[in-house]
Amino acid sequence: MFSGIVEECATLVALVKEQENVHFTFKCSFVNELKIDQSVSHNGVCLTVVSMTEDSYTVTAMKETLERSNLGFLKVGDVVNVERSMMMNGRLDGHIVQGHVDQTATCINVEDAEGSYYFTFRYTFDKEMAKRGYITVDKGSVTVNGVSLTVCNPTDDTFQVAIIPYTFEHTNFHDIKAGSVVNLEFDIIGKYISRMIQFN
């Protein structure tokens, strides 16, 4: 489980395809603190560390993960947002993030808000999935590329988020522009509530 508070950006230094899987090798500042079998969020996707060197670590993504997320678009040199799993004795500064990406969205607009930024994203709307909580609500939580954010101005298939300079500089939001594909995870609490309502 994660909080959506990104620790830093990791750089992809190698990728190897093996049948339907892809092995991604990253470099970041906390490599020496990792261990085999540890969970790390990459652009909001929970992946397990499978091997390590002194300055890099490798994770493996299977076909479903590659199809459901933007990891399949990565190339060597790209950066991803990374976060280690949450410590249960720490503060929950973001919101409950599972690291299970629901779908992707496309950035359709970036607006300069005199120092901060408004990003608008569009995602595929499915009425049946919406009934199960796969939606955004005003002032609710959503995870974009692993970043815990507050929704504003939602419609059936779009929403905005406001990005402050610190988040813009310390995550890969500085690389997102119109046309960029991002990972979405909808709020798990909303999913549970929607599911429970169906039984009433």
C-alpha positions as CSV (number, residue, x, y, z in Angstrom):
1,M,0.0,0.0,0.0
2,F,1.2,3.5,-0.8
3,S,0.2,7.1,0.0
4,G,0.7,8.8,-3.4
5,I,3.5,11.0,-2.0
6,V,6.2,10.4,-4.6
7,E,9.7,10.2,-3.2
8,E,11.6,11.0,-6.4
9,C,11.9,10.2,-10.0
10,A,13.8,7.1,-11.1
11,T,15.5,6.8,-14.5
12,L,15.0,3.8,-16.7
13,V,18.4,2.5,-17.7
14,A,17.5,-0.8,-19.4
15,L,14.6,-2.9,-20.5
16,V,14.5,-6.5,-21.6
17,K,11.5,-8.2,-23.2
18,E,11.1,-11.9,-22.3
19,Q,8.0,-13.5,-23.9
20,E,5.1,-11.4,-22.6
21,N,7.0,-9.9,-19.8
22,V,9.3,-6.8,-19.7
23,H,12.1,-6.4,-17.1
24,F,12.7,-2.8,-16.3
25,T,16.0,-1.6,-14.7
26,F,16.0,1.7,-12.9
27,K,18.4,4.0,-11.0
28,C,17.4,6.2,-8.1
29,S,18.9,7.5,-4.9
30,F,17.5,4.8,-2.5
31,V,18.7,1.7,-4.4
32,N,21.0,0.7,-1.5
33,E,18.0,0.7,0.8
34,L,16.0,-1.7,-1.3
35,K,15.8,-5.5,-1.0
36,I,14.6,-8.3,-3.1
37,D,10.8,-8.8,-3.0
38,Q,10.2,-5.2,-1.9
39,S,7.2,-3.4,-3.5
40,V,7.9,-0.1,-5.2
41,S,5.3,2.1,-7.0
42,H,6.4,3.1,-10.5
43,N,4.0,5.7,-12.0
44,G,1.5,4.3,-9.6
45,V,2.1,0.6,-10.6
46,C,3.1,-1.6,-7.7
47,L,6.0,-3.8,-8.9
48,T,8.3,-6.2,-7.0
49,V,12.1,-5.8,-6.9
50,V,13.5,-9.0,-8.5
51,S,17.2,-8.2,-8.7
52,M,19.7,-5.6,-7.8
53,T,23.2,-4.2,-8.4
54,E,25.1,-1.6,-6.5
55,D,23.4,1.3,-8.3
56,S,20.3,-0.2,-10.0
57,Y,17.3,-2.5,-9.4
58,T,15.1,-4.5,-11.7
59,V,11.3,-5.1,-11.7
60,T,9.1,-7.2,-14.0
61,A,5.8,-6.2,-15.5
62,M,3.5,-8.8,-17.1
63,K,1.3,-8.4,-20.1
64,E,-1.8,-7.2,-18.3
65,T,0.2,-4.5,-16.5
66,L,1.7,-3.3,-19.7
67,E,-1.7,-3.1,-21.4
68,R,-3.5,-1.4,-18.5
69,S,-0.8,1.2,-17.7
70,N,1.7,3.5,-19.5
71,L,4.7,1.3,-18.6
72,G,4.5,-0.3,-22.1
73,F,5.4,3.1,-23.6
74,L,8.6,3.6,-21.6
75,K,12.0,3.8,-23.3
76,V,15.5,4.0,-21.9
77,G,16.1,7.5,-20.4
78,D,12.5,8.1,-19.3
79,V,11.8,8.9,-15.7
80,V,9.0,7.5,-13.6
81,N,7.6,8.5,-10.2
82,V,8.7,6.1,-7.5
83,E,7.4,5.5,-3.9
84,R,8.3,2.7,-1.6
85,S,5.4,1.0,0.3
86,M,4.0,2.9,3.2
87,M,5.2,2.3,6.8
88,M,2.2,1.7,9.0
89,N,3.6,3.8,11.8
90,G,3.8,6.9,9.5
91,R,1.4,9.6,8.5
92,L,-0.9,9.2,5.6
93,D,-0.1,12.4,3.8
94,G,-1.9,11.5,0.6
95,H,-4.6,8.9,0.4
96,I,-4.8,5.1,0.3
97,V,-3.2,4.0,-2.9
98,Q,-3.0,0.3,-3.8
99,G,-0.7,0.6,-6.7
100,H,-3.3,-1.2,-8.9
101,V,-3.7,1.0,-11.9
102,D,-7.3,1.0,-13.2
103,Q,-6.7,2.5,-16.7
104,T,-4.9,5.2,-18.5
105,A,-5.9,8.8,-19.3
106,T,-4.6,11.3,-21.9
107,C,-3.6,14.8,-21.0
108,I,-5.7,17.2,-23.2
109,N,-4.6,20.6,-21.7
110,V,-2.0,22.2,-19.5
111,E,-2.8,25.7,-18.2
112,D,-0.4,28.0,-16.5
113,A,-2.0,29.3,-13.3
114,E,0.6,32.0,-12.6
115,G,3.0,29.8,-10.8
116,S,1.0,26.6,-10.5
117,Y,-0.6,24.5,-13.3
118,Y,-3.9,23.0,-14.1
119,F,-3.8,19.7,-16.0
120,T,-6.9,18.3,-17.7
121,F,-7.1,14.6,-18.4
122,R,-9.6,12.6,-20.4
123,Y,-10.3,8.9,-19.8
124,T,-12.6,6.3,-21.3
125,F,-16.0,6.4,-19.6
126,D,-17.8,3.1,-19.0
127,K,-21.2,3.4,-17.4
128,E,-21.0,0.0,-15.7
129,M,-17.5,0.7,-14.4
130,A,-18.7,4.1,-13.1
131,K,-21.4,2.3,-11.1
132,R,-18.5,0.4,-9.4
133,G,-16.7,3.6,-8.4
134,Y,-14.4,4.1,-11.4
135,I,-15.1,7.8,-11.5
136,T,-13.8,11.1,-10.3
137,V,-15.8,13.4,-8.0
138,D,-15.2,17.0,-7.1
139,K,-12.7,17.4,-4.2
140,G,-12.2,13.6,-4.2
141,S,-8.9,11.8,-4.5
142,V,-7.4,10.4,-7.6
143,T,-3.9,9.0,-8.3
144,V,-2.2,10.2,-11.5
145,N,1.1,8.5,-12.3
146,G,1.3,7.5,-8.6
147,V,0.7,11.1,-7.4
148,S,-2.1,11.6,-4.9
149,L,-4.2,14.5,-6.1
150,T,-7.4,16.3,-5.5
151,V,-10.0,16.4,-8.3
152,C,-11.6,19.6,-9.6
153,N,-14.1,20.2,-12.4
154,P,-14.9,16.6,-13.1
155,T,-17.2,15.5,-16.0
156,D,-18.2,12.0,-17.1
157,D,-14.8,11.5,-18.8
158,T,-12.5,14.4,-17.8
159,F,-11.2,16.0,-14.7
160,Q,-8.6,18.6,-13.7
161,V,-5.9,18.6,-11.1
162,A,-3.9,21.6,-9.7
163,I,-0.2,21.1,-9.5
164,I,2.0,23.3,-7.3
165,P,5.6,24.1,-8.3
166,Y,7.1,21.6,-5.9
167,T,5.1,18.7,-7.3
168,F,5.8,19.9,-10.9
169,E,9.5,19.9,-10.3
170,H,9.9,16.7,-8.2
171,T,7.7,14.4,-10.2
172,N,7.4,13.6,-13.9
173,F,4.5,16.1,-14.2
174,H,7.1,18.4,-15.7
175,D,7.2,16.0,-18.7
176,I,3.5,15.8,-19.1
177,K,2.0,17.7,-22.0
178,A,-1.1,17.5,-24.2
179,G,-1.1,14.0,-25.7
180,S,0.8,12.4,-22.8
181,V,-0.6,9.1,-21.5
182,V,-0.8,8.8,-17.7
183,N,-1.9,6.1,-15.2
184,L,-5.1,6.4,-13.2
185,E,-6.1,4.7,-10.0
186,F,-9.5,5.7,-8.7
187,D,-10.2,6.0,-5.0
188,I,-10.5,2.6,-3.3
189,I,-13.0,3.9,-0.7
190,G,-15.3,5.1,-3.5
191,K,-15.1,1.6,-5.1
192,Y,-16.0,-0.1,-1.9
193,I,-19.0,2.2,-1.2
194,S,-20.2,1.8,-4.8
195,R,-20.0,-2.0,-4.5
196,M,-21.9,-2.0,-1.1
197,I,-24.7,0.1,-2.6
198,Q,-25.3,-2.5,-5.2
199,F,-26.4,-5.0,-2.5
200,N,-29.0,-2.7,-1.0
